[in-house]
């Protein structure tokens, strides 16, 4: 028994010695070999980091002479830095902010809610500070000490909010669907983007690229380290639009509407409440002016949206691009061009205008015979807008032939601009309501034919360029 007891003692002694040796080796490894590793872990445990987004200025939209139409105006937002930077006291900062009375909720209440959610960061306190408020903060030394941070950002402003509002468009907060599409591009959820008009069409160029500020706070030493990436402003969008011409055209269109209301009977123009007008450069395809009436002010459209959405004349509609109207006598040159190309007429061949077209027994359109009657040539028919001439030529030519020519010249076809537009339609023999009389109506710009003012501008450009339709654009470059 004694011999077995000694063995057990020796075994226990050896086992304890081995355990103690392993402990010493482990302690040595931790104290010396891994000293730097654990020191770094300790340092990391005492640090807190947060990142603040620095918004980028949105690019301006300017007219052909460089005059700003829409631009970003700088405003400042205020945020409280948590924890308080070295050499500052949170209590004193809060007291100073309270004395400055910058508006908003009670700072202590906001801070308590903020700290219950995160250990460090920047607590938003106020937006759109005035210059006087910024100066009072600087005079108190708060931004200089790092206790608070003033962040500059741009707020979108139209220089003249009534100048082409439907064309220029506006920015607004993203919807859930837009956010799902845009988040891959690095956009923050609360960012605003172009929602309609040129602001939306040129969103990627105008938006710019946001920067960031990474702040690391060492709680043990009180040291603060910042790493900043500079935001990149968006590109400037240069338009073909001429601001002065736009104002002149708007005034002329408004005057014409008022004249119709004052001088014409009901059903002949007195009921006019809206209209559109376009001016294009037929050589470049640049849209020099595009007026929609009634219009509105970009500076107040948000506040007035409900009223605008239900207002008489639908001011929110861009009639230049989406309005659909019978072209009337403006369609007649397309019929003439098609008939000349087909050899149906020559400039000298005539049609007798007796005031009524009697080829069909059922439908017999009339002509006002404004300065003409009897044998009418193509030139005379165009000069005096003779319905009889074009009804006869259109019947002989065929509705599909002259509609195809009109489409080649720009009617009932997209104009190719950067903005969404309604294609409109022409009259064809395959239309459900087609009958012989419909071809006569179509030949003088009626029937099923409806086109946009912008298409009429492209069509006029094609006629001016011997049939070469210009591709229309609102923007020259970025």
Buried (B, 14 or more C-beta within 10 A) or exposed (E): EEEEEEEEEEEEEEEEEEEEEEEEEEEEEEEEEEEEEEEEEEEEEEBBEBEBBBBBBBBBBBBBEEBBBBBBEEBBBBBBBBBBBEEBEBEEBBEBBEEBEBEEEEBEEBBEEBBEEEEBBBBBBBBEBEEEBBEBBEEBEBBEBBBBBBBEBBBBBBBBBEBBBBBBBBBBEBEEEBBEEBEEEEBEEEBBBBBBBBBBBBBEBBBBEBBEBEBBBBEEEEEBEEEEEEBEBBBBBBBBBBBEBBBBBBEEBBEBBEEBEEEEEEEEBEEBEBBBBBBBBBEBBBBBBBBBBBBBBBBEBEEBEEEBEEEEBBBBBBBBBBBBBBBEBBBBBBBBBBBBEBEBBEEEEBBEBEEEBEBBEEBEBEBEBEEBBEEBBBEBBBEBBBBBBBBBBBBBBBBBBBBBBBBBBBBBBBBBBBBEBBEBBBBBBEBEEBEEBBBBBBBBBBBBBBBBBBBBBBBBBBBEEEEEBBEBBBBBEE
